[in-house]
């Protein structure tokens, strides 16, 4: 199974506390910080909720 790389591209300032918690749960700490995850349904759901703040790439 291929991994995905999630990168925080936009600040969470001005967004809801719930969206900030999702960013924390993904392991993102600052702008341009990237983390690798397995594309499980829970991870994909979190990414979908904050898609306007992150960028997603698929690793082969």
N, C-alpha and C positions, 0 to 999 in steps of 0.2 A: 504494500500500500504506500503510495506517495505521500510525502509530507507537504504541509503548507507553511509558508513563512508569512507572518502577520507583522506589519510595520505600522507604528503610530505615526500618522502624517499631519494630524491637526490637534491642537490643544483641547483639553476637556473643559477649559474655563467657559462658563456660560451654559454648560449642559447639565442635565439632571444628575443628581447623586447616584441614581441607578446606573446611568451610563458610565460614570466614573468607576463604579464598582466592577462593571463588566471589563473595563480596560485593565483594572488591577488584577482581576481574575485571569485574564489572558497572559499576565506577566509583563505587561508593558509599563515602563517607568517614566519615559521621557520621549519627546518628539524624536523621530528617526530611530528609535529603539526597535529592534526586530527580534522575534522569537519564533522557534519552530514548534509546530504542533501536528499531531495526527488528526486527519479530518474526520473526527467523530461527530455524531449528530449534535452533541452538546456544544462543542467548539464552533461548529458551523452556525448554530443558532446564535451564539454570542457575537460572532463576527457579523452576522446579518443585522443584529440590533445596533451595532456601532459602525456600519459600513461607510458612513459619511466621515468617519474619523480615521479609518485604517485603510491600508492597501494590502491586498492578499496576492501572493504568488505561489505557484505550485512547483515543488521540486520533483525532479524525476528520479 
